[in-house]
Amino acid sequence: MRTDLFHLIFAPMLYCLWVGGAVSQSAETDDWTRQKCDLYSAAWQDVEASQDMAGVSDDFLEKNRNFIALGCPEGMRICAISPEDIDLANLLTVLSMNEGMASTFVPFGCPD
């Protein structure tokens, strides 16, 4: 009987604490994801305004713009092919890391 009373009284409170913590952590994660995308977008705009894009492939440029427009979806990959694509990918990776993002955030990767 005491066990049933305990579950009746405390289980709902523990559940609320557990769910509330998960929701709070999820909201913080979503905020950081949005912030990372905003930072990447700002870096992209700075790079477009200040760097010579000669030699950067149209496909690489278009896919980066799409990555930002779609909200920087996880799992989207952009393959840097030309030396200029690779240089730009490296620059964006360093800029992202300078903002506190892991290098895994950037969308660069090629199929095997």
Phi and psi in radians as a Rosetta constraint file:
Dihedral C 1 N 2 CA 2 C 2 CIRCULARHARMONIC -1.106 0.35
Dihedral N 2 CA 2 C 2 N 3 CIRCULARHARMONIC -0.675 0.35
Dihedral C 2 N 3 CA 3 C 3 CIRCULARHARMONIC -1.097 0.35
Dihedral N 3 CA 3 C 3 N 4 CIRCULARHARMONIC -0.742 0.35
Dihedral C 3 N 4 CA 4 C 4 CIRCULARHARMONIC -1.092 0.35
Dihedral N 4 CA 4 C 4 N 5 CIRCULARHARMONIC -0.720 0.35
Dihedral C 4 N 5 CA 5 C 5 CIRCULARHARMONIC -1.114 0.35
Dihedral N 5 CA 5 C 5 N 6 CIRCULARHARMONIC -0.752 0.35
Dihedral C 5 N 6 CA 6 C 6 CIRCULARHARMONIC -1.013 0.35
Dihedral N 6 CA 6 C 6 N 7 CIRCULARHARMONIC -0.855 0.35
Dihedral C 6 N 7 CA 7 C 7 CIRCULARHARMONIC -1.122 0.35
Dihedral N 7 CA 7 C 7 N 8 CIRCULARHARMONIC -0.658 0.35
Dihedral C 7 N 8 CA 8 C 8 CIRCULARHARMONIC -1.135 0.35
Dihedral N 8 CA 8 C 8 N 9 CIRCULARHARMONIC -0.687 0.35
Dihedral C 8 N 9 CA 9 C 9 CIRCULARHARMONIC -1.522 0.35
Dihedral N 9 CA 9 C 9 N 10 CIRCULARHARMONIC -0.842 0.35
Dihedral C 9 N 10 CA 10 C 10 CIRCULARHARMONIC -1.641 0.35
Dihedral N 10 CA 10 C 10 N 11 CIRCULARHARMONIC -0.460 0.35
Dihedral C 10 N 11 CA 11 C 11 CIRCULARHARMONIC -1.025 0.35
Dihedral N 11 CA 11 C 11 N 12 CIRCULARHARMONIC -0.792 0.35
Dihedral C 11 N 12 CA 12 C 12 CIRCULARHARMONIC -1.082 0.35
Dihedral N 12 CA 12 C 12 N 13 CIRCULARHARMONIC -0.643 0.35
Dihedral C 12 N 13 CA 13 C 13 CIRCULARHARMONIC -1.178 0.35
Dihedral N 13 CA 13 C 13 N 14 CIRCULARHARMONIC -0.770 0.35
Dihedral C 13 N 14 CA 14 C 14 CIRCULARHARMONIC -1.117 0.35
Dihedral N 14 CA 14 C 14 N 15 CIRCULARHARMONIC -0.679 0.35
Dihedral C 14 N 15 CA 15 C 15 CIRCULARHARMONIC -1.085 0.35
Dihedral N 15 CA 15 C 15 N 16 CIRCULARHARMONIC -0.779 0.35
Dihedral C 15 N 16 CA 16 C 16 CIRCULARHARMONIC -1.088 0.35
Dihedral N 16 CA 16 C 16 N 17 CIRCULARHARMONIC -0.716 0.35
Dihedral C 16 N 17 CA 17 C 17 CIRCULARHARMONIC -1.110 0.35
Dihedral N 17 CA 17 C 17 N 18 CIRCULARHARMONIC -0.741 0.35
Dihedral C 17 N 18 CA 18 C 18 CIRCULARHARMONIC -1.157 0.35
Dihedral N 18 CA 18 C 18 N 19 CIRCULARHARMONIC -0.846 0.35
Dihedral C 18 N 19 CA 19 C 19 CIRCULARHARMONIC -1.153 0.35
Dihedral N 19 CA 19 C 19 N 20 CIRCULARHARMONIC -0.743 0.35
Dihedral C 19 N 20 CA 20 C 20 CIRCULARHARMONIC -1.045 0.35
Dihedral N 20 CA 20 C 20 N 21 CIRCULARHARMONIC -0.719 0.35
Dihedral C 20 N 21 CA 21 C 21 CIRCULARHARMONIC -1.123 0.35
Dihedral N 21 CA 21 C 21 N 22 CIRCULARHARMONIC -0.711 0.35
Dihedral C 21 N 22 CA 22 C 22 CIRCULARHARMONIC -1.164 0.35
Dihedral N 22 CA 22 C 22 N 23 CIRCULARHARMONIC -0.716 0.35
Dihedral C 22 N 23 CA 23 C 23 CIRCULARHARMONIC -1.145 0.35
Dihedral N 23 CA 23 C 23 N 24 CIRCULARHARMONIC -0.773 0.35
Dihedral C 23 N 24 CA 24 C 24 CIRCULARHARMONIC -1.079 0.35
Dihedral N 24 CA 24 C 24 N 25 CIRCULARHARMONIC -0.786 0.35
Dihedral C 24 N 25 CA 25 C 25 CIRCULARHARMONIC -1.121 0.35
Dihedral N 25 CA 25 C 25 N 26 CIRCULARHARMONIC -0.697 0.35
Dihedral C 25 N 26 CA 26 C 26 CIRCULARHARMONIC -1.114 0.35
Dihedral N 26 CA 26 C 26 N 27 CIRCULARHARMONIC -0.729 0.35
Dihedral C 26 N 27 CA 27 C 27 CIRCULARHARMONIC -1.121 0.35
Dihedral N 27 CA 27 C 27 N 28 CIRCULARHARMONIC -0.708 0.35
Dihedral C 27 N 28 CA 28 C 28 CIRCULARHARMONIC -1.115 0.35
Dihedral N 28 CA 28 C 28 N 29 CIRCULARHARMONIC -0.702 0.35
Dihedral C 28 N 29 CA 29 C 29 CIRCULARHARMONIC -1.114 0.35
Dihedral N 29 CA 29 C 29 N 30 CIRCULARHARMONIC -0.782 0.35
Dihedral C 29 N 30 CA 30 C 30 CIRCULARHARMONIC -1.089 0.35
Dihedral N 30 CA 30 C 30 N 31 CIRCULARHARMONIC -0.712 0.35
Dihedral C 30 N 31 CA 31 C 31 CIRCULARHARMONIC -1.082 0.35
Dihedral N 31 CA 31 C 31 N 32 CIRCULARHARMONIC -0.768 0.35
Dihedral C 31 N 32 CA 32 C 32 CIRCULARHARMONIC -1.163 0.35
Dihedral N 32 CA 32 C 32 N 33 CIRCULARHARMONIC -0.653 0.35
Dihedral C 32 N 33 CA 33 C 33 CIRCULARHARMONIC -1.087 0.35
Dihedral N 33 CA 33 C 33 N 34 CIRCULARHARMONIC -0.790 0.35
Dihedral C 33 N 34 CA 34 C 34 CIRCULARHARMONIC -1.121 0.35
Dihedral N 34 CA 34 C 34 N 35 CIRCULARHARMONIC -0.721 0.35
Dihedral C 34 N 35 CA 35 C 35 CIRCULARHARMONIC -1.119 0.35
Dihedral N 35 CA 35 C 35 N 36 CIRCULARHARMONIC -0.719 0.35
Dihedral C 35 N 36 CA 36 C 36 CIRCULARHARMONIC -1.070 0.35
Dihedral N 36 CA 36 C 36 N 37 CIRCULARHARMONIC -0.730 0.35
Dihedral C 36 N 37 CA 37 C 37 CIRCULARHARMONIC -1.140 0.35
Dihedral N 37 CA 37 C 37 N 38 CIRCULARHARMONIC -0.716 0.35
Dihedral C 37 N 38 CA 38 C 38 CIRCULARHARMONIC -1.080 0.35
Dihedral N 38 CA 38 C 38 N 39 CIRCULARHARMONIC -0.735 0.35
Dihedral C 38 N 39 CA 39 C 39 CIRCULARHARMONIC -1.153 0.35
Dihedral N 39 CA 39 C 39 N 40 CIRCULARHARMONIC -0.725 0.35
Dihedral C 39 N 40 CA 40 C 40 CIRCULARHARMONIC -1.114 0.35
Dihedral N 40 CA 40 C 40 N 41 CIRCULARHARMONIC -0.740 0.35
Dihedral C 40 N 41 CA 41 C 41 CIRCULARHARMONIC -1.067 0.35
Dihedral N 41 CA 41 C 41 N 42 CIRCULARHARMONIC -0.753 0.35
Dihedral C 41 N 42 CA 42 C 42 CIRCULARHARMONIC -1.129 0.35
Dihedral N 42 CA 42 C 42 N 43 CIRCULARHARMONIC -0.724 0.35
Dihedral C 42 N 43 CA 43 C 43 CIRCULARHARMONIC -1.096 0.35
Dihedral N 43 CA 43 C 43 N 44 CIRCULARHARMONIC -0.730 0.35
Dihedral C 43 N 44 CA 44 C 44 CIRCULARHARMONIC -1.067 0.35
Dihedral N 44 CA 44 C 44 N 45 CIRCULARHARMONIC -0.773 0.35
Dihedral C 44 N 45 CA 45 C 45 CIRCULARHARMONIC -1.109 0.35
Dihedral N 45 CA 45 C 45 N 46 CIRCULARHARMONIC -0.731 0.35
Dihedral C 45 N 46 CA 46 C 46 CIRCULARHARMONIC -1.093 0.35
Dihedral N 46 CA 46 C 46 N 47 CIRCULARHARMONIC -0.756 0.35
Dihedral C 46 N 47 CA 47 C 47 CIRCULARHARMONIC -1.136 0.35
Dihedral N 47 CA 47 C 47 N 48 CIRCULARHARMONIC -0.788 0.35
Dihedral C 47 N 48 CA 48 C 48 CIRCULARHARMONIC -1.059 0.35
Dihedral N 48 CA 48 C 48 N 49 CIRCULARHARMONIC -0.640 0.35
Dihedral C 48 N 49 CA 49 C 49 CIRCULARHARMONIC -1.367 0.35
Dihedral N 49 CA 49 C 49 N 50 CIRCULARHARMONIC -0.447 0.35
Dihedral C 49 N 50 CA 50 C 50 CIRCULARHARMONIC -1.984 0.35
Dihedral N 50 CA 50 C 50 N 51 CIRCULARHARMONIC -0.251 0.35
Dihedral C 50 N 51 CA 51 C 51 CIRCULARHARMONIC -1.846 0.35
Dihedral N 51 CA 51 C 51 N 52 CIRCULARHARMONIC 2.612 0.35
Dihedral C 51 N 52 CA 52 C 52 CIRCULARHARMONIC -1.340 0.35
Dihedral N 52 CA 52 C 52 N 53 CIRCULARHARMONIC 2.061 0.35
Dihedral C 52 N 53 CA 53 C 53 CIRCULARHARMONIC -1.645 0.35
Dihedral N 53 CA 53 C 53 N 54 CIRCULARHARMONIC 0.168 0.35
Dihedral C 53 N 54 CA 54 C 54 CIRCULARHARMONIC -1.051 0.35
Dihedral N 54 CA 54 C 54 N 55 CIRCULARHARMONIC 2.279 0.35
Dihedral C 54 N 55 CA 55 C 55 CIRCULARHARMONIC 1.606 0.35
Dihedral N 55 CA 55 C 55 N 56 CIRCULARHARMONIC -0.293 0.35
Dihedral C 55 N 56 CA 56 C 56 CIRCULARHARMONIC -1.321 0.35
Dihedral N 56 CA 56 C 56 N 57 CIRCULARHARMONIC 2.264 0.35
Dihedral C 56 N 57 CA 57 C 57 CIRCULARHARMONIC -1.187 0.35
Dihedral N 57 CA 57 C 57 N 58 CIRCULARHARMONIC 2.548 0.35
Dihedral C 57 N 58 CA 58 C 58 CIRCULARHARMONIC -1.029 0.35
Dihedral N 58 CA 58 C 58 N 59 CIRCULARHARMONIC -0.667 0.35
Dihedral C 58 N 59 CA 59 C 59 CIRCULARHARMONIC -1.069 0.35
Dihedral N 59 CA 59 C 59 N 60 CIRCULARHARMONIC -0.766 0.35
Dihedral C 59 N 60 CA 60 C 60 CIRCULARHARMONIC -1.103 0.35
Dihedral N 60 CA 60 C 60 N 61 CIRCULARHARMONIC -0.768 0.35
Dihedral C 60 N 61 CA 61 C 61 CIRCULARHARMONIC -1.115 0.35
Dihedral N 61 CA 61 C 61 N 62 CIRCULARHARMONIC -0.836 0.35
Dihedral C 61 N 62 CA 62 C 62 CIRCULARHARMONIC -1.080 0.35
Dihedral N 62 CA 62 C 62 N 63 CIRCULARHARMONIC -0.752 0.35
Dihedral C 62 N 63 CA 63 C 63 CIRCULARHARMONIC -1.191 0.35
Dihedral N 63 CA 63 C 63 N 64 CIRCULARHARMONIC -0.589 0.35
Dihedral C 63 N 64 CA 64 C 64 CIRCULARHARMONIC -1.150 0.35
Dihedral N 64 CA 64 C 64 N 65 CIRCULARHARMONIC -0.738 0.35
Dihedral C 64 N 65 CA 65 C 65 CIRCULARHARMONIC -1.110 0.35
Dihedral N 65 CA 65 C 65 N 66 CIRCULARHARMONIC -0.695 0.35
Dihedral C 65 N 66 CA 66 C 66 CIRCULARHARMONIC -1.150 0.35
Dihedral N 66 CA 66 C 66 N 67 CIRCULARHARMONIC -0.704 0.35
Dihedral C 66 N 67 CA 67 C 67 CIRCULARHARMONIC -0.965 0.35
Dihedral N 67 CA 67 C 67 N 68 CIRCULARHARMONIC -0.804 0.35
Dihedral C 67 N 68 CA 68 C 68 CIRCULARHARMONIC -1.204 0.35
Dihedral N 68 CA 68 C 68 N 69 CIRCULARHARMONIC -0.800 0.35
Dihedral C 68 N 69 CA 69 C 69 CIRCULARHARMONIC -1.057 0.35
Dihedral N 69 CA 69 C 69 N 70 CIRCULARHARMONIC -0.554 0.35
Dihedral C 69 N 70 CA 70 C 70 CIRCULARHARMONIC -1.499 0.35
Dihedral N 70 CA 70 C 70 N 71 CIRCULARHARMONIC 0.031 0.35
Dihedral C 70 N 71 CA 71 C 71 CIRCULARHARMONIC 1.510 0.35
Dihedral N 71 CA 71 C 71 N 72 CIRCULARHARMONIC 0.434 0.35
Dihedral C 71 N 72 CA 72 C 72 CIRCULARHARMONIC 0.997 0.35
Dihedral N 72 CA 72 C 72 N 73 CIRCULARHARMONIC 1.035 0.35
Dihedral C 72 N 73 CA 73 C 73 CIRCULARHARMONIC -1.136 0.35
Dihedral N 73 CA 73 C 73 N 74 CIRCULARHARMONIC 2.387 0.35
Dihedral C 73 N 74 CA 74 C 74 CIRCULARHARMONIC -1.137 0.35
Dihedral N 74 CA 74 C 74 N 75 CIRCULARHARMONIC 2.421 0.35
Dihedral C 74 N 75 CA 75 C 75 CIRCULARHARMONIC 1.646 0.35
Dihedral N 75 CA 75 C 75 N 76 CIRCULARHARMONIC -0.220 0.35
Dihedral C 75 N 76 CA 76 C 76 CIRCULARHARMONIC -1.301 0.35
Dihedral N 76 CA 76 C 76 N 77 CIRCULARHARMONIC 2.298 0.35
Dihedral C 76 N 77 CA 77 C 77 CIRCULARHARMONIC -2.151 0.35
Dihedral N 77 CA 77 C 77 N 78 CIRCULARHARMONIC 2.412 0.35
Dihedral C 77 N 78 CA 78 C 78 CIRCULARHARMONIC -2.110 0.35
Dihedral N 78 CA 78 C 78 N 79 CIRCULARHARMONIC 2.175 0.35
Dihedral C 78 N 79 CA 79 C 79 CIRCULARHARMONIC -1.623 0.35
Dihedral N 79 CA 79 C 79 N 80 CIRCULARHARMONIC 2.057 0.35
Dihedral C 79 N 80 CA 80 C 80 CIRCULARHARMONIC -1.471 0.35
Dihedral N 80 CA 80 C 80 N 81 CIRCULARHARMONIC 2.102 0.35
Dihedral C 80 N 81 CA 81 C 81 CIRCULARHARMONIC -1.911 0.35
Dihedral N 81 CA 81 C 81 N 82 CIRCULARHARMONIC -0.929 0.35
Dihedral C 81 N 82 CA 82 C 82 CIRCULARHARMONIC -1.305 0.35
Dihedral N 82 CA 82 C 82 N 83 CIRCULARHARMONIC 2.785 0.35
Dihedral C 82 N 83 CA 83 C 83 CIRCULARHARMONIC -0.983 0.35
Dihedral N 83 CA 83 C 83 N 84 CIRCULARHARMONIC -0.606 0.35
Dihedral C 83 N 84 CA 84 C 84 CIRCULARHARMONIC -1.231 0.35
Dihedral N 84 CA 84 C 84 N 85 CIRCULARHARMONIC -0.651 0.35
Dihedral C 84 N 85 CA 85 C 85 CIRCULARHARMONIC -1.042 0.35
Dihedral N 85 CA 85 C 85 N 86 CIRCULARHARMONIC -0.808 0.35
Dihedral C 85 N 86 CA 86 C 86 CIRCULARHARMONIC -1.116 0.35
Dihedral N 86 CA 86 C 86 N 87 CIRCULARHARMONIC -0.747 0.35
Dihedral C 86 N 87 CA 87 C 87 CIRCULARHARMONIC -1.064 0.35
Dihedral N 87 CA 87 C 87 N 88 CIRCULARHARMONIC -0.733 0.35
Dihedral C 87 N 88 CA 88 C 88 CIRCULARHARMONIC -1.182 0.35
Dihedral N 88 CA 88 C 88 N 89 CIRCULARHARMONIC -0.721 0.35
Dihedral C 88 N 89 CA 89 C 89 CIRCULARHARMONIC -1.069 0.35
Dihedral N 89 CA 89 C 89 N 90 CIRCULARHARMONIC -0.737 0.35
Dihedral C 89 N 90 CA 90 C 90 CIRCULARHARMONIC -1.104 0.35
Dihedral N 90 CA 90 C 90 N 91 CIRCULARHARMONIC -0.757 0.35
Dihedral C 90 N 91 CA 91 C 91 CIRCULARHARMONIC -1.076 0.35
Dihedral N 91 CA 91 C 91 N 92 CIRCULARHARMONIC -0.814 0.35
Dihedral C 91 N 92 CA 92 C 92 CIRCULARHARMONIC -1.135 0.35
Dihedral N 92 CA 92 C 92 N 93 CIRCULARHARMONIC -0.593 0.35
Dihedral C 92 N 93 CA 93 C 93 CIRCULARHARMONIC -1.145 0.35
Dihedral N 93 CA 93 C 93 N 94 CIRCULARHARMONIC -0.792 0.35
Dihedral C 93 N 94 CA 94 C 94 CIRCULARHARMONIC -1.124 0.35
Dihedral N 94 CA 94 C 94 N 95 CIRCULARHARMONIC -0.772 0.35
Dihedral C 94 N 95 CA 95 C 95 CIRCULARHARMONIC -1.061 0.35
Dihedral N 95 CA 95 C 95 N 96 CIRCULARHARMONIC -0.705 0.35
Dihedral C 95 N 96 CA 96 C 96 CIRCULARHARMONIC -1.131 0.35
Dihedral N 96 CA 96 C 96 N 97 CIRCULARHARMONIC -0.775 0.35
Dihedral C 96 N 97 CA 97 C 97 CIRCULARHARMONIC -1.142 0.35
Dihedral N 97 CA 97 C 97 N 98 CIRCULARHARMONIC -0.591 0.35
Dihedral C 97 N 98 CA 98 C 98 CIRCULARHARMONIC -1.108 0.35
Dihedral N 98 CA 98 C 98 N 99 CIRCULARHARMONIC -0.408 0.35
Dihedral C 98 N 99 CA 99 C 99 CIRCULARHARMONIC -1.578 0.35
Dihedral N 99 CA 99 C 99 N 100 CIRCULARHARMONIC 0.055 0.35
Dihedral C 99 N 100 CA 100 C 100 CIRCULARHARMONIC 1.669 0.35
Dihedral N 100 CA 100 C 100 N 101 CIRCULARHARMONIC 0.135 0.35
Dihedral C 100 N 101 CA 101 C 101 CIRCULARHARMONIC -1.537 0.35
Dihedral N 101 CA 101 C 101 N 102 CIRCULARHARMONIC 2.637 0.35
Dihedral C 101 N 102 CA 102 C 102 CIRCULARHARMONIC -1.294 0.35
Dihedral N 102 CA 102 C 102 N 103 CIRCULARHARMONIC 2.680 0.35
Dihedral C 102 N 103 CA 103 C 103 CIRCULARHARMONIC -1.148 0.35
Dihedral N 103 CA 103 C 103 N 104 CIRCULARHARMONIC -0.245 0.35
Dihedral C 103 N 104 CA 104 C 104 CIRCULARHARMONIC -1.325 0.35
Dihedral N 104 CA 104 C 104 N 105 CIRCULARHARMONIC -0.204 0.35
Dihedral C 104 N 105 CA 105 C 105 CIRCULARHARMONIC -1.212 0.35
Dihedral N 105 CA 105 C 105 N 106 CIRCULARHARMONIC -0.719 0.35
Dihedral C 105 N 106 CA 106 C 106 CIRCULARHARMONIC -1.099 0.35
Dihedral N 106 CA 106 C 106 N 107 CIRCULARHARMONIC 2.619 0.35
Dihedral C 106 N 107 CA 107 C 107 CIRCULARHARMONIC -1.500 0.35
Dihedral N 107 CA 107 C 107 N 108 CIRCULARHARMONIC 0.297 0.35
Dihedral C 107 N 108 CA 108 C 108 CIRCULARHARMONIC -1.514 0.35
Dihedral N 108 CA 108 C 108 N 109 CIRCULARHARMONIC 2.274 0.35
Dihedral C 108 N 109 CA 109 C 109 CIRCULARHARMONIC 3.054 0.35
Dihedral N 109 CA 109 C 109 N 110 CIRCULARHARMONIC 2.571 0.35
Dihedral C 109 N 110 CA 110 C 110 CIRCULARHARMONIC -2.095 0.35
Dihedral N 110 CA 110 C 110 N 111 CIRCULARHARMONIC 2.617 0.35
Dihedral C 110 N 111 CA 111 C 111 CIRCULARHARMONIC -1.101 0.35
Dihedral N 111 CA 111 C 111 N 112 CIRCULARHARMONIC 2.649 0.35
